[in-house]
Amino acid sequence: MVKPGFRTFSFYNKLIFLFCLSPLIYLIIRTLSGNLSANPIEDLTHSSGWWALTTLVITLVVTPLKIIFKKPQILFFRRTLGLFSFFYASIHFVTWIALEQFFDWEAMVLDVLDRPFITLGVIAFVLMIPLAATSPYQIRKKIGNNVWKKIHRLIYFAVLIAVLHFLWLVKKDLTEPFIFLFIVLMLLGFRVFMWCTKFFPKDQ
Ligand code: HEM
């Protein structure tokens, strides 16, 4: 039997799926209609990086919304958003490997060692791999909820390092990366607050 409200959440999940897919569709349309800039590789790197970070940050918004609105079904959306973040981060990574470094492994190692923002990007991406790998329900069941939760705490480090990656690479106007940093710190602050109130209740 379908649980009450399940259909509504499944419908919203489809909307979120379409929302997350739209940047890719837009990029494909721009490519096919010849509307990319003079540097299409840069367009791809920037768009995939920006959407990887944005969807990662929106993933972190889901749990506070669930707590505030007391709607556990909202957690349904977290997986979709998180997987899209990994999807855009993978496009971002592959663009760097294939279109910027031309599969030259030595050049890649040098780039990682030479440019700290690349080092941070790679670390953020590596941290996202276990999150994506343990996202299927069968794997979550196999490893158990506690281990799954511990692994998924990596998202806090991944998002902070991804924002630092953004901050480090921007040379002129730092407004946008600082807006990301502010939002991420608020979202992590909310978790610290919840953790403190859980362990140190007001009436004690
Ligand atoms: C896999 C390793 C990664 C590499 C090699 C990498 C590399 C790059 C490069 C070369 C740029 C463009 C720099 C420039 O314009 O001078 C960039 C931009 C960016 N990257 Fe990464 N990155 C990585 C991972 C990530 C991850 C995991 C995220 C987010 C989750 C991310 C988010 C961004 C953002 C937000 C930008 C700026 C986009 C904009 O200008 O609007 N990157 N990255």
Residues whose N, C-alpha, C, O or C-beta is under 5 A from the ligand:
A	BS01	HEM	T45 H46 G49 W50 A52 L53 L56 A89 F93 W96 I118 G121 V122 A124 F125 A162 F166 L169
